[in-house]
Amino acid sequence: MISFILRRLGQGLLVLVGVACTVFVLFNVLPGDPAALLAGQRTDLATKAAITADLGLDQPLPTRLLGYLNDVSPLGLHPADSAGRARYGGVAVLPLGSKALVLKTPYLRRSFQSNKDVLRILLDYFPGTAWLALAAMLIASVGGVAFGVAAALRPHSWLDRLLVSTSVMGISVPSFVAAILIAVTFGFYWSRWTGLSLTGQLYETDPFTGERHLVLRNLLLPAVALGIRPLAIITQLTRSSMLDVLSQDYIRTARAKGLSRGATVLHHALRNALNPVVTAVSGWLASLMAGAFFIEYIFNWKGLGTVTLRAVENLDFPVVMGATLFVAALFVLINIAVDVLYAVLDPRVKLG
């Protein structure tokens, strides 16, 4: 197990290197002058030249790429003096003269707009996206498995046809279209009865006391909008998998031994039918982290999508590049966790 995880981490590291190279080259050939953006439009040429040199924009593209990879890597070669330690932090594991091999937190550069550390900005906004994705996945998983099992236990019935037809509609409608319809219907026209609003945050501050309190109802509409498509897909996957498992010989043997239908479904059929569902859930969980961007924009939800889209509008390339790497790292980690979970659920699967 440990050797498998280490091997997958190594493969994931290669994926992240490829993503970092692609993102860096892409955003360094786009039009725009970061030095002018940082210095302002009315500054003198000497200030712009100093900022250009500080950002390394006066160097060739391959040199800048190596410098960026060195910054974002958790193990990089950095100055060993106090200035270098203050900028990058970390622990020097191997002194090399004026430089040292440093084990550190990845340095994603600083925002052009606020001059704040990009990683700190992403970590401040990440909980909103994480809560939204987890809530959407919880709704999709619980609802999808329940609907899929109900449809599989009564094949070709009116309930089966209704659930299959509804799931096809859920797959066909894009998330941002569903989000607009849900927001306008339940957060505007029917807000008097639902008590929900178009916008809102997970935590709200009382204007009189200044205290922050959790408001879960603000999470409901964006989570439902984000979870519609995975719910529909999980419903169909569960139905198909359950129909296949229920036709197996060991299910008939369990029923012949006197085991009740409920116990057979719960203890034998459902566990074996969940393997493809777990794979889908894990893949969707990673995708929802990225797919939440437009949902956050529609509901004005404070998350990675909000800060990334704002950075795109302001040409704040370090934030956009950092968010891309951040989401890619989440994909890698979640996929590794899924492979391990898949082996735990099905002993027939060998990690190798």
ROFI-555746 format. One line per 5 residues: number of its first residue (from 0); their letters; for each residue x negated, z negated, y of C-alpha. Coordinates in steps of 0.02 Angstrom, whole numbers, plus 50000, padded with zeros to 5 digits. Last residue first. Example, Ala and Ser with C-alpha at 12.3 -4.5 7.8 and 13.67 -1.06 7.14 Angstrom:
<tortors>
1) sa) 49316 49643 49947  49385 49610 49775
</tortors>
This chain:
<tortors>
351) glkvr) 50001 50401 49858  50144 50283 49889  50249 50293 49733  50436 50317 49737  50523 50262 49577
346) pdlva) 50540 50086 49649  50670 50152 49774  50711 50034 49917  50532 49972 49938  50460 50148 49926
341) ylvdv) 50578 50209 50064  50532 50060 50171  50348 50106 50162  50383 50287 50207  50497 50230 50348
336) ainil) 50366 50115 50423  50244 50260 50430  50374 50369 50516  50411 50231 50642  50228 50213 50687
331) vflaa) 50200 50400 50713  50360 50426 50813  50321 50276 50923  50147 50346 50959  50228 50511 51012
326) vflta) 50345 50415 51129  50198 50330 51214  50097 50491 51223  50240 50579 51312  50269 50429 51427
321) gmvvp) 50085 50427 51474  50086 50612 51517  50242 50593 51624  50172 50438 51711  50002 50520 51741
316) fdlne) 50087 50679 51809  50184 50602 51954  50250 50770 52013  50388 50678 52109  50533 50756 52012
311) varlt) 50439 50736 51848  50403 50554 51889  50588 50521 51919  50625 50603 51752  50498 50489 51669
306) vtglg) 50556 50328 51754  50737 50357 51708  50701 50416 51531  50590 50267 51495  50730 50147 51536
301) kwnfi) 50845 50082 51672  51013 50162 51638  51087 50272 51774  51227 50319 51652  51191 50506 51662
296) yeiff) 51002 50485 51679  50994 50360 51537  51090 50480 51425  50969 50618 51474  50817 50515 51423
291) agaml) 50896 50438 51268  50844 50588 51165  50663 50529 51164  50694 50357 51091  50841 50432 50996
286) salwg) 50720 50544 50903  50623 50396 50834  50782 50311 50776  50847 50478 50711  50701 50498 50593
281) svatv) 50722 50321 50530  50908 50340 50506  50887 50507 50416  50759 50435 50295  50868 50283 50266
276) vpnla) 51016 50397 50230  50916 50496 50104  50880 50334 50009  51052 50255 50034  51135 50333 49883
271) nrlah) 51033 50228 49762  51089 50067 49846  51268 50126 49863  51295 50174 49681  51231 50023 49588
266) hlvta) 51269 49856 49671  51406 49903 49796  51490 50047 49707  51486 49965 49536  51540 49797 49607
261) grslg) 51688 49877 49695  51739 49977 49542  51735 49823 49431  51608 49808 49292  51689 49817 49121
256) karat) 51547 49890 49019  51628 50062 49034  51614 50052 49224  51428 50020 49212  51408 50162 49087
251) riydq) 51503 50281 49201  51386 50236 49343  51235 50256 49228  51292 50431 49183  51286 50499 49361
246) slvdl) 51441 50570 49448  51451 50424 49571  51273 50461 49627  51310 50640 49680  51471 50593 49771
241) mssrt) 51379 50450 49856  51240 50564 49917  51362 50691 49989  51467 50559 50076  51316 50465 50142
236) lqtii) 51239 50623 50212  51403 50676 50292  51430 50508 50377  51246 50496 50425  51260 50664 50516
231) alpri) 51416 50612 50612  51344 50443 50660  51180 50527 50711  51278 50641 50831  51388 50505 50906
226) glava) 51252 50374 50932  51193 50422 51107  51368 50424 51180  51412 50261 51090  51254 50177 51154
221) pllln) 51282 50241 51332  51461 50172 51332  51426 50002 51252  51268 49945 51341  51357 49893 51502
216) rlvlh) 51468 49781 51395  51314 49683 51343  51289 49601 51512  51144 49478 51497  51116 49364 51646
211) regtf) 50987 49358 51786  51005 49215 51912  50994 49249 52099  51126 49117 52135  51236 49216 52256
206) pdtey) 51200 49398 52213  51200 49362 52025  51071 49477 51947  51119 49595 51807  51031 49623 51642
201) lqgtl) 51076 49764 51523  51105 49878 51671  51257 49965 51742  51332 50133 51781  51497 50222 51746
196) slgtw) 51593 50060 51728  51682 49966 51590  51831 49848 51601  51921 49955 51473  52093 49947 51554
191) rswyf) 52048 49973 51737  51900 50082 51686  52018 50211 51611  51984 50351 51735  51806 50299 51777
186) gftva) 51702 50219 51640  51810 50264 51490  51852 50445 51531  51712 50495 51652  51573 50409 51553
181) iliaa) 51638 50466 51384  51655 50648 51439  51484 50647 51524  51401 50565 51374  51482 50686 51251
176) vfspv) 51411 50831 51351  51239 50745 51356  51244 50715 51169  51281 50895 51124  51447 50922 51031
171) sigmv) 51429 51012 50864  51374 50863 50760  51520 50757 50818  51642 50899 50786  51577 50917 50609
166) stsvl) 51594 50728 50588  51777 50737 50640  51813 50872 50513  51727 50775 50374  51817 50613 50420
161) lrdlw) 51988 50697 50427  51962 50793 50265  51908 50637 50172  52053 50536 50241  52177 50672 50193
156) shprl) 52109 50668 50015  51985 50794 49945  51869 50653 49887  51933 50473 49899  51782 50364 49859
151) aaavg) 51667 50487 49945  51764 50483 50110  51764 50292 50117  51579 50288 50074  51538 50412 50212
146) favgg) 51646 50321 50341  51562 50153 50304  51387 50228 50299  51414 50321 50463  51494 50175 50553
141) vsail) 51358 50051 50508  51217 50174 50535  51283 50260 50692  51332 50098 50781  51166 50017 50735
136) maala) 51072 50175 50787  51157 50177 50957  51118 49992 50982  50938 50018 50929  50916 50168 51045
131) lwatg) 50992 50077 51195  50894 49917 51164  50732 50015 51147  50766 50119 51303  50797 49965 51409
126) pfydl) 50649 49873 51332  50532 50019 51376  50549 50010 51566  50423 49871 51599  50311 49931 51458
121) lirlv) 50307 50106 51534  50258 50040 51706  50122 49929 51631  50053 50077 51534  50050 50181 51692
116) dknsq) 49948 50055 51791  50018 50050 51967  49959 50167 52105  50143 50180 52160  50163 50368 52178
111) fsrrl) 50012 50443 52093  50033 50322 51948  49874 50255 51871  49776 50306 51715  49841 50290 51537
106) yptkl) 49709 50162 51486  49730 50120 51303  49706 49932 51277  49526 49896 51236  49385 49895 51110
101) vlaks) 49234 49948 51214  49079 50044 51160  48958 50000 51300  48874 50086 51445  48718 50053 51550
96) glplv) 48618 50030 51390  48727 50056 51237  48807 49886 51202  48921 49887 51047  49082 49787 51033
91) avggy) 49120 49768 51218  49289 49683 51231  49435 49748 51332  49456 49771 51518  49460 49950 51582
86) rarga) 49444 49935 51770  49372 49760 51785  49253 49790 51641  49188 49948 51724  49163 49861 51890
81) sdaph) 49075 49714 51805  48946 49827 51724  48955 49895 51545  49021 50064 51596  49140 50139 51466
76) lglps) 49132 50222 51295  49301 50208 51211  49394 50125 51068  49581 50109 51103  49578 50292 51156
71) vdnly) 49676 50334 51314  49523 50326 51427  49401 50419 51314  49532 50554 51284  49550 50571 51473
66) gllrt) 49362 50583 51500  49346 50713 51363  49484 50815 51447  49403 50798 51618  49239 50866 51549
61) plpqd) 49330 51010 51464  49423 51051 51628  49267 51063 51735  49238 50926 51865  49305 50919 52043
56) lglda) 49467 50841 51983  49373 50685 51927  49507 50572 51999  49379 50485 52110  49304 50653 52160
51) tiaak) 49474 50721 52213  49511 50559 52306  49347 50575 52402  49380 50759 52441  49555 50717 52504
46) taldt) 49483 50583 52616  49352 50703 52684  49483 50838 52716  49583 50729 52835  49754 50655 52801
41) rqgal) 49917 50725 52866  50000 50778 52701  49973 50616 52611  49818 50553 52520  49898 50529 52349
36) laapd) 49998 50691 52348  49854 50788 52427  49738 50725 52290  49867 50765 52155  49875 50948 52211
31) gplvn) 50013 51046 52126  50033 51196 52013  50027 51163 51825  49860 51196 51738  49814 51013 51725
26) flvfv) 49985 50962 51658  49974 51077 51508  49792 51041 51469  49823 50854 51469  49983 50864 51367
21) tcavg) 49905 50974 51235  49748 50868 51219  49847 50705 51211  49968 50777 51081  49824 50836 50972
16) vlvll) 49737 50667 50986  49903 50584 50944  49920 50689 50786  49742 50645 50735  49783 50461 50758
11) gqglr) 49937 50482 50650  49830 50550 50510  49717 50397 50523  49868 50283 50528  49934 50371 50373
6) rlifs) 49771 50336 50281  49772 50154 50335  49952 50134 50278  49914 50214 50109  49760 50105 50085
1) im) 49864 49952 50124  50000 50000 50000
</tortors>
